[in-house]
């Protein structure tokens, strides 16, 4: 096999490896981005549940309709 042929084969293989690596980086970035969005959603749900717990305790302690209205409003917002 000529040196030129070996060089071309090596360059093609190197190019394929680079393409595979670039595709891997893109796929990994997309997965990380999706995981970050899921983490943000989980954090929002956690915060909403914490707020509902606080509002529930506040309503049970004071029994005012204003606390109940705030709880219902927060629950409706969290349910969306």
N, C-alpha and C positions, 0 to 999 in steps of 0.2 A: 504494500500500500504506500502510495506517495505521501510525502510530508504534507503537501497541500491538502490532500484528502483527509488525513488525520487531523489537521488543523481545523478544517471545516466541520468535521464530525464533533470535535471537541467544542467548538464555538456554538454549534447547534445544541448540544447537550447542556452547555453552560447557560444558554438562553432559556432552555426549557426549565432548568432548575430555578433561574431567576423569576420566571413567570409563575411557577408553582409557589415560590416563596412570597411573591407579591399577592397572589390570590389568598394564601394563608393569612397574610397580614390583614387584608381587607375583610375576610370572613371573621377573624378574631376581633377586629374593631367593631364590626356589626354586632357580634355576640356581647361584647362588653357594653356597648351602647344600650342594647336591649335589657341587659341585667341592671344597668344603672336606672333605666326607666322603671323597671319592676321594683327596685329598691326605693325609689321615690314614692311610688304608689303605696308600697307597704308602710313607709314612714307616714304618709298622709293618713292612712287608715288607722295606724297606731295613735297618732295625734288626735284624730277624731274620736276614737274610742276613749281616750284619756279625758277629752273634753266632755264627752257624754257622761262619764263616770262622775266627774266633778259636778256637772249640772244636776245629775240624779241625786247626789248627796246634798247639794244645796237645796233642792226641792224638798227632799225628805226632812231636812232640818227646819226649813222655814214654811213650807207648804203654800207658798204664794203662787198665784197664777202666772206671774211674770216669769218665774223660773221654769214653770212648765212650758210656757210659750217658747222660751229660749231653747229648752231641751228639744221640743218638737221641731223647731227650726233647724237646729244642729243635726238632728236625726235625719230630717229630709235632705239636708245638704250632703250628709255622709252617704245616704242611700243612692244618690244619683250616680 
